[in-house]
Amino acid sequence: MKGKKVAVGLSGGVDSSVAAALLIEQGYEVHGIYLECYNEPGCRTDQDKKDALQVAMKLGISFEVIDFRREYHEKVVEYFYHEYEVGRTPNPDVMCNKEIKFGIFYDWAMQNGYDYVATGHYARIANVIQSSSNPVFQLMRAKDESKDQSYFLWQIPQDHLEHILFPLGQMLKSEVRAKAKAMGLVTASKPDSMGICFIGEVNVNKLLKDKLGENPGEVIINSTVVGKHSGLWFYTIGERGGFEIDKQKLKKLGLHPEKMKPLYVIGKNTLKNELIVGMREETMTNKIEVNSQIINSQILKLKTKLWVRIRNLGELVEVDKISGNTVILREKIFGVAEGQSAVFYDETGILVGGSIIV
């Protein structure tokens, strides 16, 4: 690929470091770009930026920092708080990939003469309809299923995929670590980043409390008040505990606290500010309601079976049928939370669409 220019998002982690190294080996003209999206006390942006620079110097490529902090706050942070405030459970990584990495960063790269954007994501891109005049590209799960990140990428615009590279899609994480070590990259043994995209590991409850405060309300079992909660935004469907239960009220219902199984969040009544709790089996369902059908019809008509995933690296459950905006599953699934993504795959691992759970 001599002469083809690639803007690689260097995050300061091992994955993006090796992605850049692989592209150099493949003959691309590689440029390292650090996206500065969040730099608040407690986060590791400054160290990540230094590590990314050291990797670029080691690889002998150019390095540039682009400040997207304002855009990130507007498109990801505000979305994050708003979704929690209205009772939903947001997915900031999905939004970050859509709006930042493969939104404004992608646009920046195309406007500045780059042929491709690349990152260290574990995912693949397949040319599912091979046509010289109108090829169709689709996302696909990574070879390393334990690290696959395609779930977070489903909202990338389809017409962008032709200009995106995921060099790690065919590799195992162990192979990536080994290559980084063999090359003497400073990130070779660096722990994987966790938590929210660009923010990292944070105490989400503290973030929400600092921004939204508390809004105490009642905890409900079988339409009866049995306790208190500190604010609906602190809880998500399928969460265990974290709320106050009055044991005496349970006993009045004929329930014995010492013999009961753990209680889980099974619903929210945002109008009454009530948190509804129950047994784990009450969080199980074989029905998912989504806000629209976002499935590639060109691909779907070629498939006979679909599987859906409702959380990153969550179980893949076979779809029985899709009726309007209702997805019926062949077996029950745990903790379907409004605001999260339902992402659909075919039998080969090709991502054929997704939607937001309502």
Contacts in CASP RR format, 6 or more apart in sequence:
PFRMAT RR
TARGET T0000
AUTHOR 0000-0000-0000
METHOD contacts of the structure
MODEL  1
MKGKKVAVGLSGGVDSSVAAALLIEQGYEVHGIYLECYNEPGCRTDQDKK
DALQVAMKLGISFEVIDFRREYHEKVVEYFYHEYEVGRTPNPDVMCNKEI
KFGIFYDWAMQNGYDYVATGHYARIANVIQSSSNPVFQLMRAKDESKDQS
YFLWQIPQDHLEHILFPLGQMLKSEVRAKAKAMGLVTASKPDSMGICFIG
EVNVNKLLKDKLGENPGEVIINSTVVGKHSGLWFYTIGERGGFEIDKQKL
KKLGLHPEKMKPLYVIGKNTLKNELIVGMREETMTNKIEVNSQIINSQIL
KLKTKLWVRIRNLGELVEVDKISGNTVILREKIFGVAEGQSAVFYDETGI
LVGGSIIV
1 26 0 8 1.000
1 27 0 8 1.000
1 28 0 8 1.000
2 27 0 8 1.000
2 29 0 8 1.000
3 27 0 8 1.000
3 28 0 8 1.000
3 29 0 8 1.000
4 27 0 8 1.000
4 28 0 8 1.000
4 29 0 8 1.000
4 115 0 8 1.000
4 116 0 8 1.000
5 28 0 8 1.000
5 29 0 8 1.000
5 31 0 8 1.000
5 113 0 8 1.000
5 114 0 8 1.000
5 115 0 8 1.000
5 116 0 8 1.000
6 23 0 8 1.000
6 28 0 8 1.000
6 29 0 8 1.000
6 30 0 8 1.000
6 31 0 8 1.000
6 114 0 8 1.000
6 115 0 8 1.000
6 116 0 8 1.000
6 117 0 8 1.000
6 118 0 8 1.000
6 165 0 8 1.000
7 31 0 8 1.000
7 32 0 8 1.000
7 33 0 8 1.000
7 105 0 8 1.000
7 108 0 8 1.000
7 109 0 8 1.000
7 112 0 8 1.000
7 114 0 8 1.000
7 116 0 8 1.000
7 117 0 8 1.000
7 118 0 8 1.000
8 16 0 8 1.000
8 19 0 8 1.000
8 20 0 8 1.000
8 23 0 8 1.000
8 30 0 8 1.000
8 31 0 8 1.000
8 32 0 8 1.000
8 33 0 8 1.000
8 117 0 8 1.000
8 118 0 8 1.000
8 119 0 8 1.000
9 16 0 8 1.000
9 20 0 8 1.000
9 32 0 8 1.000
9 33 0 8 1.000
9 34 0 8 1.000
9 35 0 8 1.000
9 101 0 8 1.000
9 105 0 8 1.000
9 117 0 8 1.000
9 118 0 8 1.000
9 119 0 8 1.000
9 120 0 8 1.000
10 16 0 8 1.000
10 17 0 8 1.000
10 20 0 8 1.000
10 32 0 8 1.000
10 33 0 8 1.000
10 34 0 8 1.000
10 52 0 8 1.000
10 55 0 8 1.000
10 56 0 8 1.000
10 63 0 8 1.000
11 34 0 8 1.000
11 35 0 8 1.000
11 48 0 8 1.000
11 52 0 8 1.000
11 119 0 8 1.000
11 120 0 8 1.000
11 193 0 8 1.000
12 34 0 8 1.000
12 48 0 8 1.000
12 49 0 8 1.000
12 51 0 8 1.000
12 52 0 8 1.000
12 55 0 8 1.000
12 187 0 8 1.000
12 190 0 8 1.000
13 48 0 8 1.000
13 51 0 8 1.000
13 52 0 8 1.000
13 55 0 8 1.000
13 187 0 8 1.000
13 190 0 8 1.000
13 193 0 8 1.000
14 176 0 8 1.000
14 177 0 8 1.000
14 180 0 8 1.000
14 185 0 8 1.000
14 187 0 8 1.000
14 188 0 8 1.000
14 189 0 8 1.000
14 190 0 8 1.000
14 192 0 8 1.000
15 120 0 8 1.000
15 121 0 8 1.000
15 122 0 8 1.000
15 168 0 8 1.000
15 176 0 8 1.000
15 192 0 8 1.000
16 52 0 8 1.000
16 119 0 8 1.000
16 120 0 8 1.000
17 52 0 8 1.000
17 55 0 8 1.000
17 180 0 8 1.000
17 185 0 8 1.000
17 187 0 8 1.000
18 120 0 8 1.000
18 167 0 8 1.000
18 168 0 8 1.000
18 171 0 8 1.000
18 176 0 8 1.000
18 179 0 8 1.000
18 180 0 8 1.000
18 185 0 8 1.000
19 118 0 8 1.000
19 119 0 8 1.000
19 120 0 8 1.000
19 165 0 8 1.000
19 166 0 8 1.000
19 167 0 8 1.000
19 168 0 8 1.000
20 30 0 8 1.000
20 32 0 8 1.000
20 55 0 8 1.000
20 56 0 8 1.000
20 59 0 8 1.000
20 61 0 8 1.000
20 118 0 8 1.000
21 59 0 8 1.000
21 179 0 8 1.000
21 180 0 8 1.000
21 183 0 8 1.000
21 185 0 8 1.000
22 167 0 8 1.000
22 168 0 8 1.000
22 179 0 8 1.000
23 30 0 8 1.000
23 118 0 8 1.000
23 165 0 8 1.000
23 167 0 8 1.000
24 30 0 8 1.000
24 59 0 8 1.000
24 61 0 8 1.000
26 167 0 8 1.000
28 116 0 8 1.000
30 59 0 8 1.000
30 61 0 8 1.000
31 61 0 8 1.000
31 62 0 8 1.000
31 63 0 8 1.000
31 64 0 8 1.000
31 114 0 8 1.000
32 52 0 8 1.000
32 56 0 8 1.000
32 61 0 8 1.000
32 62 0 8 1.000
32 63 0 8 1.000
32 64 0 8 1.000
33 63 0 8 1.000
33 64 0 8 1.000
33 65 0 8 1.000
33 66 0 8 1.000
33 105 0 8 1.000
33 109 0 8 1.000
34 48 0 8 1.000
34 49 0 8 1.000
34 52 0 8 1.000
34 53 0 8 1.000
34 63 0 8 1.000
34 64 0 8 1.000
34 65 0 8 1.000
34 66 0 8 1.000
35 66 0 8 1.000
35 68 0 8 1.000
35 100 0 8 1.000
35 101 0 8 1.000
35 105 0 8 1.000
35 198 0 8 1.000
36 45 0 8 1.000
36 49 0 8 1.000
36 65 0 8 1.000
36 66 0 8 1.000
36 67 0 8 1.000
36 68 0 8 1.000
36 69 0 8 1.000
37 68 0 8 1.000
37 69 0 8 1.000
37 71 0 8 1.000
37 72 0 8 1.000
37 76 0 8 1.000
37 96 0 8 1.000
37 100 0 8 1.000
37 198 0 8 1.000
38 45 0 8 1.000
38 69 0 8 1.000
38 72 0 8 1.000
38 77 0 8 1.000
38 198 0 8 1.000
38 199 0 8 1.000
39 45 0 8 1.000
39 46 0 8 1.000
39 69 0 8 1.000
40 199 0 8 1.000
43 199 0 8 1.000
43 200 0 8 1.000
43 202 0 8 1.000
44 200 0 8 1.000
45 198 0 8 1.000
49 65 0 8 1.000
51 186 0 8 1.000
51 187 0 8 1.000
51 190 0 8 1.000
52 63 0 8 1.000
53 63 0 8 1.000
54 186 0 8 1.000
55 185 0 8 1.000
55 186 0 8 1.000
55 187 0 8 1.000
56 62 0 8 1.000
56 63 0 8 1.000
57 63 0 8 1.000
58 183 0 8 1.000
58 184 0 8 1.000
58 185 0 8 1.000
58 186 0 8 1.000
66 105 0 8 1.000
66 108 0 8 1.000
68 100 0 8 1.000
68 104 0 8 1.000
68 105 0 8 1.000
71 99 0 8 1.000
71 100 0 8 1.000
71 104 0 8 1.000
72 96 0 8 1.000
72 100 0 8 1.000
72 198 0 8 1.000
75 95 0 8 1.000
75 99 0 8 1.000
75 100 0 8 1.000
76 92 0 8 1.000
76 95 0 8 1.000
76 96 0 8 1.000
76 99 0 8 1.000
76 100 0 8 1.000
76 197 0 8 1.000
76 198 0 8 1.000
79 90 0 8 1.000
79 92 0 8 1.000
79 95 0 8 1.000
80 90 0 8 1.000
80 92 0 8 1.000
80 95 0 8 1.000
80 196 0 8 1.000
81 208 0 8 1.000
81 211 0 8 1.000
81 212 0 8 1.000
83 89 0 8 1.000
83 90 0 8 1.000
83 339 0 8 1.000
84 90 0 8 1.000
84 208 0 8 1.000
84 212 0 8 1.000
84 233 0 8 1.000
85 212 0 8 1.000
85 233 0 8 1.000
86 270 0 8 1.000
87 232 0 8 1.000
87 233 0 8 1.000
87 268 0 8 1.000
87 270 0 8 1.000
87 338 0 8 1.000
88 337 0 8 1.000
88 338 0 8 1.000
88 339 0 8 1.000
89 236 0 8 1.000
89 237 0 8 1.000
89 337 0 8 1.000
89 338 0 8 1.000
89 339 0 8 1.000
89 340 0 8 1.000
90 339 0 8 1.000
91 152 0 8 1.000
91 339 0 8 1.000
91 340 0 8 1.000
91 341 0 8 1.000
92 196 0 8 1.000
92 197 0 8 1.000
92 199 0 8 1.000
93 152 0 8 1.000
93 196 0 8 1.000
93 197 0 8 1.000
93 312 0 8 1.000
94 151 0 8 1.000
94 152 0 8 1.000
94 153 0 8 1.000
94 154 0 8 1.000
94 155 0 8 1.000
94 341 0 8 1.000
95 155 0 8 1.000
96 197 0 8 1.000
96 198 0 8 1.000
97 152 0 8 1.000
97 153 0 8 1.000
97 155 0 8 1.000
97 156 0 8 1.000
97 197 0 8 1.000
98 155 0 8 1.000
98 156 0 8 1.000
100 197 0 8 1.000
100 198 0 8 1.000
101 117 0 8 1.000
101 119 0 8 1.000
102 117 0 8 1.000
102 153 0 8 1.000
102 156 0 8 1.000
102 157 0 8 1.000
102 160 0 8 1.000
102 164 0 8 1.000
103 157 0 8 1.000
103 160 0 8 1.000
105 117 0 8 1.000
106 117 0 8 1.000
106 160 0 8 1.000
106 163 0 8 1.000
106 164 0 8 1.000
109 116 0 8 1.000
109 117 0 8 1.000
110 163 0 8 1.000
115 163 0 8 1.000
116 163 0 8 1.000
116 164 0 8 1.000
116 165 0 8 1.000
117 163 0 8 1.000
117 164 0 8 1.000
117 165 0 8 1.000
118 164 0 8 1.000
118 165 0 8 1.000
118 166 0 8 1.000
118 167 0 8 1.000
119 166 0 8 1.000
120 166 0 8 1.000
120 167 0 8 1.000
120 168 0 8 1.000
121 149 0 8 1.000
121 152 0 8 1.000
121 153 0 8 1.000
121 166 0 8 1.000
121 168 0 8 1.000
121 169 0 8 1.000
122 142 0 8 1.000
122 144 0 8 1.000
122 147 0 8 1.000
122 148 0 8 1.000
122 149 0 8 1.000
122 150 0 8 1.000
122 166 0 8 1.000
122 168 0 8 1.000
122 169 0 8 1.000
122 173 0 8 1.000
123 139 0 8 1.000
123 140 0 8 1.000
123 141 0 8 1.000
123 142 0 8 1.000
123 148 0 8 1.000
123 149 0 8 1.000
123 150 0 8 1.000
123 153 0 8 1.000
123 166 0 8 1.000
123 169 0 8 1.000
124 139 0 8 1.000
124 140 0 8 1.000
124 141 0 8 1.000
124 142 0 8 1.000
124 143 0 8 1.000
124 150 0 8 1.000
124 166 0 8 1.000
124 169 0 8 1.000
124 170 0 8 1.000
125 137 0 8 1.000
125 138 0 8 1.000
125 139 0 8 1.000
125 140 0 8 1.000
125 161 0 8 1.000
125 164 0 8 1.000
125 165 0 8 1.000
125 166 0 8 1.000
126 137 0 8 1.000
126 138 0 8 1.000
126 139 0 8 1.000
126 140 0 8 1.000
126 350 0 8 1.000
127 135 0 8 1.000
127 136 0 8 1.000
127 137 0 8 1.000
128 136 0 8 1.000
128 137 0 8 1.000
128 138 0 8 1.000
128 299 0 8 1.000
128 350 0 8 1.000
129 135 0 8 1.000
129 136 0 8 1.000
129 298 0 8 1.000
129 299 0 8 1.000
135 162 0 8 1.000
136 158 0 8 1.000
136 296 0 8 1.000
136 298 0 8 1.000
136 299 0 8 1.000
137 158 0 8 1.000
137 161 0 8 1.000
137 162 0 8 1.000
138 158 0 8 1.000
138 161 0 8 1.000
138 296 0 8 1.000
138 299 0 8 1.000
138 350 0 8 1.000
138 351 0 8 1.000
138 352 0 8 1.000
139 150 0 8 1.000
139 153 0 8 1.000
139 154 0 8 1.000
139 156 0 8 1.000
139 161 0 8 1.000
139 350 0 8 1.000
139 351 0 8 1.000
140 150 0 8 1.000
140 348 0 8 1.000
140 349 0 8 1.000
140 350 0 8 1.000
140 351 0 8 1.000
141 148 0 8 1.000
141 150 0 8 1.000
141 345 0 8 1.000
141 349 0 8 1.000
141 351 0 8 1.000
142 148 0 8 1.000
142 149 0 8 1.000
142 150 0 8 1.000
142 166 0 8 1.000
142 168 0 8 1.000
142 169 0 8 1.000
142 170 0 8 1.000
143 169 0 8 1.000
143 170 0 8 1.000
143 171 0 8 1.000
143 172 0 8 1.000
144 169 0 8 1.000
144 171 0 8 1.000
144 172 0 8 1.000
144 173 0 8 1.000
146 173 0 8 1.000
146 313 0 8 1.000
147 172 0 8 1.000
147 173 0 8 1.000
148 313 0 8 1.000
149 312 0 8 1.000
150 343 0 8 1.000
150 351 0 8 1.000
151 309 0 8 1.000
151 311 0 8 1.000
151 312 0 8 1.000
151 313 0 8 1.000
151 314 0 8 1.000
151 341 0 8 1.000
151 343 0 8 1.000
152 312 0 8 1.000
153 351 0 8 1.000
154 341 0 8 1.000
154 343 0 8 1.000
154 351 0 8 1.000
154 353 0 8 1.000
154 354 0 8 1.000
155 341 0 8 1.000
156 164 0 8 1.000
158 296 0 8 1.000
168 176 0 8 1.000
177 188 0 8 1.000
177 189 0 8 1.000
180 187 0 8 1.000
180 188 0 8 1.000
181 188 0 8 1.000
181 189 0 8 1.000
193 200 0 8 1.000
194 200 0 8 1.000
194 201 0 8 1.000
195 201 0 8 1.000
195 202 0 8 1.000
196 202 0 8 1.000
196 204 0 8 1.000
205 234 0 8 1.000
208 233 0 8 1.000
208 234 0 8 1.000
209 234 0 8 1.000
212 233 0 8 1.000
214 230 0 8 1.000
214 231 0 8 1.000
215 230 0 8 1.000
215 231 0 8 1.000
215 232 0 8 1.000
215 233 0 8 1.000
215 273 0 8 1.000
216 228 0 8 1.000
216 229 0 8 1.000
216 230 0 8 1.000
216 231 0 8 1.000
217 228 0 8 1.000
217 229 0 8 1.000
217 230 0 8 1.000
217 231 0 8 1.000
217 273 0 8 1.000
217 274 0 8 1.000
217 275 0 8 1.000
218 225 0 8 1.000
218 227 0 8 1.000
218 228 0 8 1.000
218 229 0 8 1.000
218 272 0 8 1.000
218 273 0 8 1.000
218 274 0 8 1.000
218 275 0 8 1.000
219 225 0 8 1.000
219 226 0 8 1.000
219 227 0 8 1.000
219 228 0 8 1.000
219 229 0 8 1.000
219 243 0 8 1.000
219 244 0 8 1.000
219 245 0 8 1.000
219 274 0 8 1.000
219 275 0 8 1.000
219 276 0 8 1.000
219 277 0 8 1.000
220 226 0 8 1.000
220 269 0 8 1.000
220 274 0 8 1.000
220 275 0 8 1.000
220 276 0 8 1.000
220 277 0 8 1.000
221 250 0 8 1.000
221 253 0 8 1.000
221 255 0 8 1.000
221 263 0 8 1.000
221 276 0 8 1.000
221 277 0 8 1.000
221 278 0 8 1.000
222 253 0 8 1.000
224 249 0 8 1.000
224 253 0 8 1.000
225 249 0 8 1.000
226 245 0 8 1.000
226 246 0 8 1.000
226 249 0 8 1.000
226 250 0 8 1.000
226 253 0 8 1.000
226 277 0 8 1.000
227 243 0 8 1.000
227 244 0 8 1.000
227 245 0 8 1.000
227 246 0 8 1.000
227 249 0 8 1.000
228 243 0 8 1.000
228 244 0 8 1.000
229 235 0 8 1.000
229 242 0 8 1.000
229 243 0 8 1.000
229 244 0 8 1.000
229 275 0 8 1.000
230 243 0 8 1.000
231 273 0 8 1.000
231 275 0 8 1.000
232 268 0 8 1.000
232 270 0 8 1.000
232 273 0 8 1.000
232 275 0 8 1.000
234 242 0 8 1.000
235 242 0 8 1.000
235 243 0 8 1.000
235 265 0 8 1.000
235 268 0 8 1.000
235 275 0 8 1.000
236 265 0 8 1.000
236 337 0 8 1.000
237 265 0 8 1.000
237 266 0 8 1.000
237 267 0 8 1.000
237 268 0 8 1.000
237 283 0 8 1.000
237 335 0 8 1.000
237 336 0 8 1.000
237 337 0 8 1.000
237 338 0 8 1.000
238 264 0 8 1.000
238 265 0 8 1.000
238 266 0 8 1.000
238 283 0 8 1.000
238 334 0 8 1.000
238 335 0 8 1.000
238 337 0 8 1.000
239 264 0 8 1.000
239 265 0 8 1.000
240 262 0 8 1.000
240 263 0 8 1.000
240 264 0 8 1.000
240 265 0 8 1.000
241 262 0 8 1.000
241 263 0 8 1.000
241 264 0 8 1.000
241 265 0 8 1.000
241 277 0 8 1.000
243 263 0 8 1.000
243 265 0 8 1.000
243 275 0 8 1.000
243 277 0 8 1.000
245 257 0 8 1.000
245 263 0 8 1.000
247 257 0 8 1.000
250 256 0 8 1.000
250 257 0 8 1.000
250 260 0 8 1.000
251 257 0 8 1.000
261 279 0 8 1.000
261 280 0 8 1.000
262 280 0 8 1.000
263 277 0 8 1.000
263 278 0 8 1.000
263 279 0 8 1.000
264 277 0 8 1.000
264 278 0 8 1.000
264 279 0 8 1.000
264 280 0 8 1.000
264 282 0 8 1.000
264 283 0 8 1.000
265 275 0 8 1.000
265 276 0 8 1.000
265 277 0 8 1.000
265 283 0 8 1.000
266 276 0 8 1.000
266 277 0 8 1.000
266 278 0 8 1.000
266 282 0 8 1.000
266 283 0 8 1.000
267 275 0 8 1.000
267 276 0 8 1.000
267 277 0 8 1.000
268 274 0 8 1.000
268 275 0 8 1.000
268 276 0 8 1.000
269 276 0 8 1.000
280 334 0 8 1.000
283 334 0 8 1.000
283 335 0 8 1.000
283 336 0 8 1.000
284 332 0 8 1.000
284 333 0 8 1.000
284 334 0 8 1.000
284 335 0 8 1.000
285 332 0 8 1.000
285 333 0 8 1.000
285 335 0 8 1.000
285 336 0 8 1.000
286 320 0 8 1.000
286 328 0 8 1.000
286 329 0 8 1.000
286 330 0 8 1.000
286 331 0 8 1.000
286 332 0 8 1.000
286 333 0 8 1.000
287 326 0 8 1.000
287 327 0 8 1.000
287 328 0 8 1.000
287 329 0 8 1.000
288 308 0 8 1.000
288 310 0 8 1.000
288 326 0 8 1.000
288 327 0 8 1.000
288 329 0 8 1.000
288 333 0 8 1.000
288 336 0 8 1.000
288 342 0 8 1.000
288 357 0 8 1.000
289 325 0 8 1.000
289 326 0 8 1.000
289 327 0 8 1.000
289 357 0 8 1.000
289 358 0 8 1.000
290 325 0 8 1.000
290 326 0 8 1.000
290 327 0 8 1.000
290 342 0 8 1.000
290 354 0 8 1.000
290 355 0 8 1.000
290 356 0 8 1.000
290 357 0 8 1.000
290 358 0 8 1.000
291 325 0 8 1.000
291 355 0 8 1.000
291 356 0 8 1.000
291 357 0 8 1.000
291 358 0 8 1.000
292 325 0 8 1.000
292 355 0 8 1.000
292 356 0 8 1.000
293 322 0 8 1.000
293 324 0 8 1.000
293 325 0 8 1.000
293 355 0 8 1.000
294 353 0 8 1.000
294 354 0 8 1.000
294 355 0 8 1.000
295 322 0 8 1.000
295 344 0 8 1.000
295 352 0 8 1.000
295 353 0 8 1.000
295 354 0 8 1.000
296 352 0 8 1.000
296 353 0 8 1.000
299 346 0 8 1.000
299 350 0 8 1.000
299 352 0 8 1.000
300 306 0 8 1.000
300 352 0 8 1.000
303 346 0 8 1.000
303 347 0 8 1.000
303 352 0 8 1.000
305 318 0 8 1.000
305 319 0 8 1.000
305 346 0 8 1.000
305 347 0 8 1.000
306 318 0 8 1.000
306 319 0 8 1.000
306 322 0 8 1.000
306 344 0 8 1.000
306 345 0 8 1.000
306 346 0 8 1.000
306 352 0 8 1.000
307 316 0 8 1.000
307 317 0 8 1.000
307 318 0 8 1.000
307 319 0 8 1.000
307 344 0 8 1.000
307 345 0 8 1.000
307 346 0 8 1.000
307 347 0 8 1.000
308 316 0 8 1.000
308 317 0 8 1.000
308 319 0 8 1.000
308 327 0 8 1.000
308 329 0 8 1.000
308 342 0 8 1.000
308 343 0 8 1.000
308 344 0 8 1.000
308 345 0 8 1.000
309 315 0 8 1.000
309 316 0 8 1.000
309 317 0 8 1.000
309 342 0 8 1.000
309 343 0 8 1.000
309 345 0 8 1.000
310 333 0 8 1.000
310 335 0 8 1.000
310 336 0 8 1.000
310 337 0 8 1.000
310 340 0 8 1.000
310 341 0 8 1.000
310 342 0 8 1.000
310 343 0 8 1.000
310 357 0 8 1.000
311 340 0 8 1.000
315 333 0 8 1.000
316 345 0 8 1.000
317 329 0 8 1.000
317 330 0 8 1.000
317 331 0 8 1.000
317 333 0 8 1.000
318 329 0 8 1.000
318 330 0 8 1.000
318 331 0 8 1.000
319 327 0 8 1.000
319 328 0 8 1.000
319 329 0 8 1.000
319 330 0 8 1.000
319 344 0 8 1.000
320 328 0 8 1.000
320 329 0 8 1.000
320 330 0 8 1.000
321 328 0 8 1.000
322 328 0 8 1.000
325 355 0 8 1.000
325 358 0 8 1.000
327 342 0 8 1.000
336 357 0 8 1.000
337 357 0 8 1.000
338 357 0 8 1.000
338 358 0 8 1.000
339 356 0 8 1.000
339 357 0 8 1.000
339 358 0 8 1.000
340 356 0 8 1.000
340 357 0 8 1.000
341 354 0 8 1.000
341 355 0 8 1.000
341 356 0 8 1.000
341 357 0 8 1.000
342 354 0 8 1.000
342 355 0 8 1.000
342 356 0 8 1.000
342 357 0 8 1.000
343 351 0 8 1.000
343 353 0 8 1.000
343 354 0 8 1.000
344 351 0 8 1.000
344 352 0 8 1.000
344 353 0 8 1.000
344 354 0 8 1.000
345 351 0 8 1.000
345 352 0 8 1.000
346 352 0 8 1.000
END
